[in-house]
Amino acid sequence: MQLDNKTDQYIAFKVKTTNPKKYSVRPNTGIVQPGSTCNVNVTMQAQKEAPPEMQCKDKFLIQSVIAPNGVTPKDITPEMFNKEDGKVVDEFKLRVIYIPANPPSPVPEGSEEGSPPRVFTAADGNGNASLHDAVKRSLEEPKGKPTSAEAWSMISKLTEEKASAIHQNQKLRQELELMRKELSRSHAGGVSILFVVLFGLLGILVGYLIKKT
Protein backbone atom coordinates (compact mmCIF):
# COMPACT_ATOMS: atom_id res chain seq x y z
CA MET A 1 0.00 0.00 0.00
CA GLN A 2 1.11 3.58 -0.59
CA LEU A 3 0.00 6.27 1.84
CA ASP A 4 0.01 9.88 0.59
CA ASN A 5 0.09 12.95 2.79
CA LYS A 6 -1.32 15.86 0.79
CA THR A 7 -1.45 18.19 3.79
CA ASP A 8 1.18 20.51 5.28
CA GLN A 9 1.19 18.67 8.61
CA TYR A 10 2.87 15.56 9.98
CA ILE A 11 0.56 12.52 9.90
CA ALA A 12 1.00 9.47 12.12
CA PHE A 13 -0.55 6.20 10.94
CA LYS A 14 -1.20 2.74 12.35
CA VAL A 15 -2.25 -0.43 10.49
CA LYS A 16 -4.35 -3.08 12.25
CA THR A 17 -5.67 -6.43 11.02
CA THR A 18 -8.29 -8.88 12.28
CA ASN A 19 -5.82 -11.75 11.79
CA PRO A 20 -2.34 -10.60 12.91
CA LYS A 21 -0.90 -14.14 12.89
CA LYS A 22 -1.72 -14.53 9.22
CA TYR A 23 -0.26 -11.26 7.89
CA SER A 24 3.02 -9.43 8.24
CA VAL A 25 2.76 -5.62 8.02
CA ARG A 26 5.97 -3.58 7.68
CA PRO A 27 5.85 -0.93 8.96
CA ASN A 28 2.63 -1.17 10.96
CA THR A 29 3.15 2.36 12.37
CA GLY A 30 4.94 5.38 10.97
CA ILE A 31 5.03 9.06 10.10
CA VAL A 32 4.19 10.55 6.71
CA GLN A 33 5.78 13.97 6.37
CA PRO A 34 3.95 16.83 4.61
CA GLY A 35 3.66 16.30 0.85
CA SER A 36 5.38 12.90 0.96
CA THR A 37 4.43 9.23 0.69
CA CYS A 38 5.07 6.06 2.66
CA ASN A 39 4.99 2.46 1.40
CA VAL A 40 3.52 -0.28 3.61
CA ASN A 41 4.27 -3.90 2.67
CA VAL A 42 1.59 -6.46 3.61
CA THR A 43 2.56 -10.12 3.25
CA MET A 44 0.25 -13.07 3.80
CA GLN A 45 1.91 -16.10 5.35
CA ALA A 46 1.93 -19.35 3.37
CA GLN A 47 -1.31 -21.28 3.84
CA LYS A 48 -1.58 -25.08 3.91
CA GLU A 49 -4.76 -25.09 1.85
CA ALA A 50 -7.05 -22.69 0.00
CA PRO A 51 -10.13 -21.47 1.90
CA PRO A 52 -13.54 -22.87 0.88
CA GLU A 53 -14.82 -21.14 -2.28
CA MET A 54 -11.92 -18.65 -2.04
CA GLN A 55 -13.82 -16.62 0.58
CA CYS A 56 -11.99 -14.50 3.15
CA LYS A 57 -13.30 -12.48 6.10
CA ASP A 58 -9.99 -10.80 7.00
CA LYS A 59 -9.96 -7.01 7.22
CA PHE A 60 -7.46 -4.21 7.74
CA LEU A 61 -7.89 -0.87 9.48
CA ILE A 62 -5.67 2.14 8.77
CA GLN A 63 -5.78 4.87 11.41
CA SER A 64 -4.24 8.29 10.90
CA VAL A 65 -3.96 11.35 13.11
CA ILE A 66 -2.23 14.72 12.98
CA ALA A 67 1.11 14.60 14.80
CA PRO A 68 3.39 17.35 16.15
CA ASN A 69 5.90 18.80 13.69
CA GLY A 70 9.24 17.04 13.63
CA VAL A 71 7.90 13.86 15.25
CA THR A 72 9.62 10.55 14.31
CA PRO A 73 8.29 6.98 14.17
CA LYS A 74 9.98 6.28 17.52
CA ASP A 75 7.73 8.91 19.13
CA ILE A 76 4.51 7.13 18.15
CA THR A 77 2.48 5.80 21.10
CA PRO A 78 -0.88 3.97 21.29
CA GLU A 79 -2.34 7.00 23.06
CA MET A 80 -1.93 9.06 19.87
CA PHE A 81 -4.80 7.08 18.30
CA ASN A 82 -7.08 7.27 21.32
CA LYS A 83 -10.38 8.93 20.37
CA GLU A 84 -11.34 9.54 23.99
CA ASP A 85 -8.93 12.45 24.20
CA GLY A 86 -11.01 14.39 21.69
CA LYS A 87 -8.59 13.76 18.85
CA VAL A 88 -9.80 13.37 15.28
CA VAL A 89 -8.69 9.93 14.16
CA ASP A 90 -9.39 9.10 10.53
CA GLU A 91 -10.04 5.43 9.76
CA PHE A 92 -9.94 3.58 6.48
CA LYS A 93 -11.08 -0.06 6.19
CA LEU A 94 -9.77 -2.62 3.73
CA ARG A 95 -11.30 -6.01 2.99
CA VAL A 96 -9.15 -8.91 1.76
CA ILE A 97 -10.22 -10.63 -1.46
CA TYR A 98 -8.55 -13.75 -2.84
CA ILE A 99 -8.00 -13.85 -6.60
CA PRO A 100 -6.62 -17.07 -8.19
CA ALA A 101 -3.47 -16.75 -10.22
CA ASN A 102 -3.99 -16.63 -14.00
CA PRO A 103 -2.13 -18.28 -15.62
CA PRO A 104 -1.42 -20.62 -12.68
CA SER A 105 2.15 -20.53 -11.46
CA PRO A 106 3.78 -22.25 -8.45
CA VAL A 107 5.79 -19.11 -7.68
CA PRO A 108 4.09 -15.83 -8.72
CA GLU A 109 6.47 -13.35 -10.26
CA GLY A 110 7.79 -10.80 -7.80
CA SER A 111 6.84 -12.77 -4.65
CA GLU A 112 8.65 -15.13 -2.34
CA GLU A 113 8.27 -18.88 -2.76
CA GLY A 114 5.23 -20.20 -0.97
CA SER A 115 3.48 -16.84 -0.76
CA PRO A 116 0.15 -16.91 -2.66
CA PRO A 117 -0.93 -13.80 -4.55
CA ARG A 118 -2.75 -11.27 -2.40
CA VAL A 119 -4.94 -8.34 -3.34
CA PHE A 120 -6.53 -5.71 -1.13
CA THR A 121 -9.50 -3.62 -2.12
CA ALA A 122 -11.22 -0.73 -0.38
CA ALA A 123 -14.35 -1.43 1.66
CA ASP A 124 -15.49 2.19 1.77
CA GLY A 125 -14.94 5.39 -0.18
CA ASN A 126 -12.68 7.36 2.19
CA GLY A 127 -9.36 6.45 0.55
CA ASN A 128 -7.08 8.69 -1.46
CA ALA A 129 -6.52 8.49 -5.20
CA SER A 130 -3.14 6.76 -5.05
CA LEU A 131 -4.50 3.93 -2.92
CA HIS A 132 -7.39 3.34 -5.34
CA ASP A 133 -4.91 3.35 -8.27
CA ALA A 134 -2.76 0.76 -6.51
CA VAL A 135 -5.78 -1.45 -5.88
CA LYS A 136 -6.88 -1.08 -9.50
CA ARG A 137 -3.45 -2.12 -10.78
CA SER A 138 -3.38 -5.12 -8.48
CA LEU A 139 -6.80 -6.29 -9.71
CA GLU A 140 -5.72 -6.32 -13.35
CA GLU A 141 -5.13 -9.91 -14.42
CA PRO A 142 -2.29 -10.80 -16.79
CA LYS A 143 -3.31 -11.27 -20.37
CA GLY A 144 -1.81 -13.17 -23.27
CA LYS A 145 -2.76 -16.78 -22.51
CA PRO A 146 -6.36 -18.00 -22.69
CA THR A 147 -8.00 -18.99 -19.45
CA SER A 148 -9.40 -22.46 -18.86
CA ALA A 149 -12.92 -21.08 -19.37
CA GLU A 150 -11.92 -19.63 -22.74
CA ALA A 151 -10.32 -22.96 -23.73
CA TRP A 152 -13.47 -24.91 -22.85
CA SER A 153 -15.56 -22.38 -24.76
CA MET A 154 -13.36 -22.79 -27.83
CA ILE A 155 -13.53 -26.61 -27.61
CA SER A 156 -17.32 -26.48 -27.28
CA LYS A 157 -17.59 -24.17 -30.29
CA LEU A 158 -15.40 -26.44 -32.44
CA THR A 159 -17.45 -29.49 -31.37
CA GLU A 160 -20.68 -27.77 -32.38
CA GLU A 161 -19.20 -26.77 -35.75
CA LYS A 162 -18.06 -30.38 -36.35
CA ALA A 163 -21.51 -31.76 -35.52
CA SER A 164 -23.12 -29.18 -37.83
CA ALA A 165 -20.76 -30.12 -40.68
CA ILE A 166 -21.54 -33.83 -40.24
CA HIS A 167 -25.28 -33.07 -40.28
CA GLN A 168 -24.96 -30.99 -43.45
CA ASN A 169 -22.93 -33.78 -45.08
CA GLN A 170 -25.61 -36.35 -44.27
CA LYS A 171 -28.31 -34.04 -45.58
CA LEU A 172 -26.44 -33.50 -48.85
CA ARG A 173 -26.01 -37.26 -49.27
CA GLN A 174 -29.75 -37.83 -48.80
CA GLU A 175 -30.60 -35.14 -51.36
CA LEU A 176 -28.09 -36.63 -53.81
CA GLU A 177 -29.65 -40.10 -53.40
CA LEU A 178 -33.11 -38.68 -54.08
CA MET A 179 -31.86 -36.95 -57.22
CA ARG A 180 -30.34 -40.22 -58.44
CA LYS A 181 -33.64 -42.04 -57.93
CA GLU A 182 -35.56 -39.31 -59.73
CA LEU A 183 -33.14 -39.47 -62.65
CA SER A 184 -33.39 -43.27 -62.86
CA ARG A 185 -37.19 -43.05 -62.88
CA SER A 186 -37.21 -40.38 -65.57
CA HIS A 187 -34.85 -42.43 -67.75
CA ALA A 188 -36.97 -45.57 -67.31
CA GLY A 189 -40.16 -43.69 -68.23
CA GLY A 190 -38.50 -42.13 -71.25
CA VAL A 191 -37.41 -45.51 -72.65
CA SER A 192 -40.87 -47.08 -72.25
CA ILE A 193 -42.64 -44.17 -73.96
CA LEU A 194 -40.12 -44.23 -76.79
CA PHE A 195 -40.65 -47.97 -77.16
CA VAL A 196 -44.46 -47.49 -77.41
CA VAL A 197 -44.09 -44.74 -80.03
CA LEU A 198 -41.70 -46.82 -82.14
CA PHE A 199 -43.97 -49.85 -81.84
CA GLY A 200 -46.97 -47.75 -82.97
CA LEU A 201 -45.10 -46.36 -85.97
CA LEU A 202 -43.99 -49.84 -86.92
CA GLY A 203 -47.61 -51.10 -86.72
CA ILE A 204 -48.84 -48.26 -88.96
CA LEU A 205 -46.08 -48.97 -91.50
CA VAL A 206 -46.85 -52.69 -91.55
CA GLY A 207 -50.60 -52.03 -91.99
CA TYR A 208 -49.90 -49.59 -94.83
CA LEU A 209 -47.75 -52.16 -96.62
CA ILE A 210 -50.36 -54.92 -96.23
CA LYS A 211 -53.13 -52.70 -97.53
CA LYS A 212 -50.99 -51.67 -100.49
CA THR A 213 -50.24 -55.25 -101.44
C-alpha atoms as a printed R data frame, in Angstrom:
    type eleno elety resid chain resno       x       y        z
1   ATOM     1    CA   MET     A     1   0.000   0.000    0.000
2   ATOM     2    CA   GLN     A     2   1.107   3.576   -0.588
3   ATOM     3    CA   LEU     A     3  -0.002   6.268    1.842
4   ATOM     4    CA   ASP     A     4   0.007   9.879    0.593
5   ATOM     5    CA   ASN     A     5   0.086  12.954    2.789
6   ATOM     6    CA   LYS     A     6  -1.317  15.861    0.791
7   ATOM     7    CA   THR     A     7  -1.446  18.191    3.788
8   ATOM     8    CA   ASP     A     8   1.178  20.515    5.284
9   ATOM     9    CA   GLN     A     9   1.194  18.665    8.613
10  ATOM    10    CA   TYR     A    10   2.871  15.560    9.979
11  ATOM    11    CA   ILE     A    11   0.560  12.521    9.904
12  ATOM    12    CA   ALA     A    12   0.996   9.466   12.117
13  ATOM    13    CA   PHE     A    13  -0.552   6.195   10.945
14  ATOM    14    CA   LYS     A    14  -1.199   2.743   12.346
15  ATOM    15    CA   VAL     A    15  -2.247  -0.430   10.491
16  ATOM    16    CA   LYS     A    16  -4.348  -3.085   12.251
17  ATOM    17    CA   THR     A    17  -5.675  -6.428   11.022
18  ATOM    18    CA   THR     A    18  -8.286  -8.881   12.275
19  ATOM    19    CA   ASN     A    19  -5.815 -11.754   11.786
20  ATOM    20    CA   PRO     A    20  -2.340 -10.595   12.913
21  ATOM    21    CA   LYS     A    21  -0.898 -14.144   12.893
22  ATOM    22    CA   LYS     A    22  -1.718 -14.526    9.219
23  ATOM    23    CA   TYR     A    23  -0.265 -11.257    7.885
24  ATOM    24    CA   SER     A    24   3.018  -9.435    8.239
25  ATOM    25    CA   VAL     A    25   2.764  -5.624    8.025
26  ATOM    26    CA   ARG     A    26   5.967  -3.577    7.681
27  ATOM    27    CA   PRO     A    27   5.848  -0.927    8.955
28  ATOM    28    CA   ASN     A    28   2.632  -1.168   10.963
29  ATOM    29    CA   THR     A    29   3.153   2.359   12.366
30  ATOM    30    CA   GLY     A    30   4.936   5.384   10.967
31  ATOM    31    CA   ILE     A    31   5.026   9.063   10.101
32  ATOM    32    CA   VAL     A    32   4.189  10.553    6.714
33  ATOM    33    CA   GLN     A    33   5.783  13.969    6.366
34  ATOM    34    CA   PRO     A    34   3.946  16.832    4.607
35  ATOM    35    CA   GLY     A    35   3.657  16.298    0.854
36  ATOM    36    CA   SER     A    36   5.380  12.899    0.959
37  ATOM    37    CA   THR     A    37   4.428   9.232    0.688
38  ATOM    38    CA   CYS     A    38   5.068   6.059    2.656
39  ATOM    39    CA   ASN     A    39   4.992   2.459    1.400
40  ATOM    40    CA   VAL     A    40   3.516  -0.280    3.606
41  ATOM    41    CA   ASN     A    41   4.268  -3.900    2.675
42  ATOM    42    CA   VAL     A    42   1.586  -6.458    3.613
43  ATOM    43    CA   THR     A    43   2.559 -10.121    3.251
44  ATOM    44    CA   MET     A    44   0.252 -13.071    3.805
45  ATOM    45    CA   GLN     A    45   1.907 -16.095    5.354
46  ATOM    46    CA   ALA     A    46   1.932 -19.345    3.374
47  ATOM    47    CA   GLN     A    47  -1.308 -21.282    3.842
48  ATOM    48    CA   LYS     A    48  -1.577 -25.075    3.912
49  ATOM    49    CA   GLU     A    49  -4.762 -25.088    1.845
50  ATOM    50    CA   ALA     A    50  -7.046 -22.687    0.001
51  ATOM    51    CA   PRO     A    51 -10.135 -21.467    1.896
52  ATOM    52    CA   PRO     A    52 -13.543 -22.867    0.882
53  ATOM    53    CA   GLU     A    53 -14.816 -21.140   -2.282
54  ATOM    54    CA   MET     A    54 -11.923 -18.647   -2.036
55  ATOM    55    CA   GLN     A    55 -13.818 -16.624    0.581
56  ATOM    56    CA   CYS     A    56 -11.995 -14.498    3.153
57  ATOM    57    CA   LYS     A    57 -13.300 -12.475    6.102
58  ATOM    58    CA   ASP     A    58  -9.990 -10.798    6.999
59  ATOM    59    CA   LYS     A    59  -9.958  -7.011    7.220
60  ATOM    60    CA   PHE     A    60  -7.457  -4.206    7.739
61  ATOM    61    CA   LEU     A    61  -7.891  -0.871    9.480
62  ATOM    62    CA   ILE     A    62  -5.672   2.141    8.768
63  ATOM    63    CA   GLN     A    63  -5.780   4.875   11.408
64  ATOM    64    CA   SER     A    64  -4.242   8.292   10.897
65  ATOM    65    CA   VAL     A    65  -3.961  11.346   13.114
66  ATOM    66    CA   ILE     A    66  -2.228  14.719   12.981
67  ATOM    67    CA   ALA     A    67   1.107  14.596   14.803
68  ATOM    68    CA   PRO     A    68   3.386  17.351   16.152
69  ATOM    69    CA   ASN     A    69   5.899  18.803   13.691
70  ATOM    70    CA   GLY     A    70   9.236  17.042   13.630
71  ATOM    71    CA   VAL     A    71   7.899  13.858   15.245
72  ATOM    72    CA   THR     A    72   9.617  10.555   14.313
73  ATOM    73    CA   PRO     A    73   8.295   6.978   14.169
74  ATOM    74    CA   LYS     A    74   9.980   6.280   17.517
75  ATOM    75    CA   ASP     A    75   7.731   8.910   19.129
76  ATOM    76    CA   ILE     A    76   4.508   7.134   18.147
77  ATOM    77    CA   THR     A    77   2.482   5.803   21.098
78  ATOM    78    CA   PRO     A    78  -0.879   3.971   21.290
79  ATOM    79    CA   GLU     A    79  -2.343   7.003   23.065
80  ATOM    80    CA   MET     A    80  -1.926   9.063   19.871
81  ATOM    81    CA   PHE     A    81  -4.803   7.078   18.300
82  ATOM    82    CA   ASN     A    82  -7.080   7.270   21.325
83  ATOM    83    CA   LYS     A    83 -10.380   8.928   20.370
84  ATOM    84    CA   GLU     A    84 -11.339   9.541   23.991
85  ATOM    85    CA   ASP     A    85  -8.929  12.452   24.202
86  ATOM    86    CA   GLY     A    86 -11.014  14.388   21.688
87  ATOM    87    CA   LYS     A    87  -8.590  13.760   18.854
88  ATOM    88    CA   VAL     A    88  -9.803  13.372   15.284
89  ATOM    89    CA   VAL     A    89  -8.690   9.926   14.164
90  ATOM    90    CA   ASP     A    90  -9.388   9.101   10.532
91  ATOM    91    CA   GLU     A    91 -10.038   5.434    9.763
92  ATOM    92    CA   PHE     A    92  -9.941   3.583    6.482
93  ATOM    93    CA   LYS     A    93 -11.079  -0.056    6.191
94  ATOM    94    CA   LEU     A    94  -9.771  -2.620    3.734
95  ATOM    95    CA   ARG     A    95 -11.304  -6.011    2.994
96  ATOM    96    CA   VAL     A    96  -9.151  -8.909    1.757
97  ATOM    97    CA   ILE     A    97 -10.216 -10.635   -1.459
98  ATOM    98    CA   TYR     A    98  -8.553 -13.752   -2.843
99  ATOM    99    CA   ILE     A    99  -7.996 -13.853   -6.604
100 ATOM   100    CA   PRO     A   100  -6.623 -17.070   -8.186
101 ATOM   101    CA   ALA     A   101  -3.470 -16.747  -10.224
102 ATOM   102    CA   ASN     A   102  -3.993 -16.626  -13.999
103 ATOM   103    CA   PRO     A   103  -2.134 -18.276  -15.616
104 ATOM   104    CA   PRO     A   104  -1.422 -20.623  -12.680
105 ATOM   105    CA   SER     A   105   2.154 -20.531  -11.461
106 ATOM   106    CA   PRO     A   106   3.784 -22.250   -8.454
107 ATOM   107    CA   VAL     A   107   5.793 -19.108   -7.676
108 ATOM   108    CA   PRO     A   108   4.086 -15.833   -8.721
109 ATOM   109    CA   GLU     A   109   6.468 -13.351  -10.260
110 ATOM   110    CA   GLY     A   110   7.792 -10.804   -7.796
111 ATOM   111    CA   SER     A   111   6.837 -12.769   -4.647
112 ATOM   112    CA   GLU     A   112   8.654 -15.133   -2.344
113 ATOM   113    CA   GLU     A   113   8.273 -18.879   -2.760
114 ATOM   114    CA   GLY     A   114   5.227 -20.205   -0.973
115 ATOM   115    CA   SER     A   115   3.484 -16.840   -0.757
116 ATOM   116    CA   PRO     A   116   0.155 -16.910   -2.661
117 ATOM   117    CA   PRO     A   117  -0.935 -13.797   -4.554
118 ATOM   118    CA   ARG     A   118  -2.752 -11.270   -2.399
119 ATOM   119    CA   VAL     A   119  -4.942  -8.343   -3.336
120 ATOM   120    CA   PHE     A   120  -6.530  -5.710   -1.126
121 ATOM   121    CA   THR     A   121  -9.502  -3.618   -2.117
122 ATOM   122    CA   ALA     A   122 -11.224  -0.729   -0.376
123 ATOM   123    CA   ALA     A   123 -14.350  -1.433    1.657
124 ATOM   124    CA   ASP     A   124 -15.491   2.185    1.770
125 ATOM   125    CA   GLY     A   125 -14.935   5.390   -0.178
126 ATOM   126    CA   ASN     A   126 -12.681   7.358    2.189
127 ATOM   127    CA   GLY     A   127  -9.359   6.448    0.546
128 ATOM   128    CA   ASN     A   128  -7.084   8.685   -1.463
129 ATOM   129    CA   ALA     A   129  -6.521   8.488   -5.204
130 ATOM   130    CA   SER     A   130  -3.145   6.761   -5.054
131 ATOM   131    CA   LEU     A   131  -4.496   3.927   -2.922
132 ATOM   132    CA   HIS     A   132  -7.390   3.343   -5.344
133 ATOM   133    CA   ASP     A   133  -4.915   3.346   -8.268
134 ATOM   134    CA   ALA     A   134  -2.756   0.760   -6.513
135 ATOM   135    CA   VAL     A   135  -5.775  -1.449   -5.878
136 ATOM   136    CA   LYS     A   136  -6.884  -1.080   -9.500
137 ATOM   137    CA   ARG     A   137  -3.452  -2.118  -10.782
138 ATOM   138    CA   SER     A   138  -3.378  -5.122   -8.484
139 ATOM   139    CA   LEU     A   139  -6.798  -6.285   -9.714
140 ATOM   140    CA   GLU     A   140  -5.716  -6.325  -13.349
141 ATOM   141    CA   GLU     A   141  -5.126  -9.910  -14.418
142 ATOM   142    CA   PRO     A   142  -2.293 -10.799  -16.789
143 ATOM   143    CA   LYS     A   143  -3.310 -11.270  -20.369
144 ATOM   144    CA   GLY     A   144  -1.808 -13.175  -23.275
145 ATOM   145    CA   LYS     A   145  -2.762 -16.783  -22.508
146 ATOM   146    CA   PRO     A   146  -6.356 -17.997  -22.692
147 ATOM   147    CA   THR     A   147  -8.002 -18.985  -19.446
148 ATOM   148    CA   SER     A   148  -9.396 -22.462  -18.858
149 ATOM   149    CA   ALA     A   149 -12.925 -21.077  -19.367
150 ATOM   150    CA   GLU     A   150 -11.916 -19.627  -22.739
151 ATOM   151    CA   ALA     A   151 -10.318 -22.958  -23.728
152 ATOM   152    CA   TRP     A   152 -13.475 -24.907  -22.855
153 ATOM   153    CA   SER     A   153 -15.564 -22.379  -24.761
154 ATOM   154    CA   MET     A   154 -13.356 -22.786  -27.834
155 ATOM   155    CA   ILE     A   155 -13.528 -26.609  -27.611
156 ATOM   156    CA   SER     A   156 -17.323 -26.475  -27.281
157 ATOM   157    CA   LYS     A   157 -17.594 -24.172  -30.294
158 ATOM   158    CA   LEU     A   158 -15.399 -26.444  -32.440
159 ATOM   159    CA   THR     A   159 -17.449 -29.491  -31.370
160 ATOM   160    CA   GLU     A   160 -20.684 -27.775  -32.384
161 ATOM   161    CA   GLU     A   161 -19.203 -26.774  -35.750
162 ATOM   162    CA   LYS     A   162 -18.057 -30.375  -36.348
163 ATOM   163    CA   ALA     A   163 -21.510 -31.759  -35.524
164 ATOM   164    CA   SER     A   164 -23.122 -29.176  -37.834
165 ATOM   165    CA   ALA     A   165 -20.755 -30.124  -40.682
166 ATOM   166    CA   ILE     A   166 -21.544 -33.832  -40.236
167 ATOM   167    CA   HIS     A   167 -25.283 -33.067  -40.275
168 ATOM   168    CA   GLN     A   168 -24.960 -30.987  -43.455
169 ATOM   169    CA   ASN     A   169 -22.929 -33.775  -45.085
170 ATOM   170    CA   GLN     A   170 -25.612 -36.351  -44.274
171 ATOM   171    CA   LYS     A   171 -28.314 -34.041  -45.578
172 ATOM   172    CA   LEU     A   172 -26.444 -33.498  -48.853
173 ATOM   173    CA   ARG     A   173 -26.007 -37.264  -49.271
174 ATOM   174    CA   GLN     A   174 -29.749 -37.825  -48.804
175 ATOM   175    CA   GLU     A   175 -30.599 -35.141  -51.361
176 ATOM   176    CA   LEU     A   176 -28.092 -36.633  -53.811
177 ATOM   177    CA   GLU     A   177 -29.645 -40.100  -53.405
178 ATOM   178    CA   LEU     A   178 -33.112 -38.675  -54.075
179 ATOM   179    CA   MET     A   179 -31.858 -36.949  -57.218
180 ATOM   180    CA   ARG     A   180 -30.344 -40.218  -58.443
181 ATOM   181    CA   LYS     A   181 -33.644 -42.040  -57.929
182 ATOM   182    CA   GLU     A   182 -35.563 -39.313  -59.734
183 ATOM   183    CA   LEU     A   183 -33.143 -39.465  -62.653
184 ATOM   184    CA   SER     A   184 -33.386 -43.266  -62.862
185 ATOM   185    CA   ARG     A   185 -37.187 -43.049  -62.876
186 ATOM   186    CA   SER     A   186 -37.210 -40.378  -65.568
187 ATOM   187    CA   HIS     A   187 -34.852 -42.433  -67.754
188 ATOM   188    CA   ALA     A   188 -36.973 -45.565  -67.305
189 ATOM   189    CA   GLY     A   189 -40.163 -43.689  -68.232
190 ATOM   190    CA   GLY     A   190 -38.497 -42.125  -71.251
191 ATOM   191    CA   VAL     A   191 -37.413 -45.514  -72.651
192 ATOM   192    CA   SER     A   192 -40.872 -47.079  -72.246
193 ATOM   193    CA   ILE     A   193 -42.636 -44.168  -73.961
194 ATOM   194    CA   LEU     A   194 -40.119 -44.227  -76.794
195 ATOM   195    CA   PHE     A   195 -40.653 -47.971  -77.164
196 ATOM   196    CA   VAL     A   196 -44.457 -47.487  -77.415
197 ATOM   197    CA   VAL     A   197 -44.091 -44.736  -80.026
198 ATOM   198    CA   LEU     A   198 -41.705 -46.818  -82.140
199 ATOM   199    CA   PHE     A   199 -43.966 -49.853  -81.839
200 ATOM   200    CA   GLY     A   200 -46.975 -47.753  -82.973
201 ATOM   201    CA   LEU     A   201 -45.103 -46.363  -85.975
202 ATOM   202    CA   LEU     A   202 -43.991 -49.845  -86.915
203 ATOM   203    CA   GLY     A   203 -47.611 -51.097  -86.719
204 ATOM   204    CA   ILE     A   204 -48.837 -48.264  -88.963
205 ATOM   205    CA   LEU     A   205 -46.082 -48.970  -91.499
206 ATOM   206    CA   VAL     A   206 -46.852 -52.694  -91.550
207 ATOM   207    CA   GLY     A   207 -50.599 -52.027  -91.994
208 ATOM   208    CA   TYR     A   208 -49.896 -49.590  -94.831
209 ATOM   209    CA   LEU     A   209 -47.751 -52.161  -96.617
210 ATOM   210    CA   ILE     A   210 -50.359 -54.921  -96.230
211 ATOM   211    CA   LYS     A   211 -53.127 -52.698  -97.530
212 ATOM   212    CA   LYS     A   212 -50.995 -51.672 -100.485
213 ATOM   213    CA   THR     A   213 -50.245 -55.249 -101.436
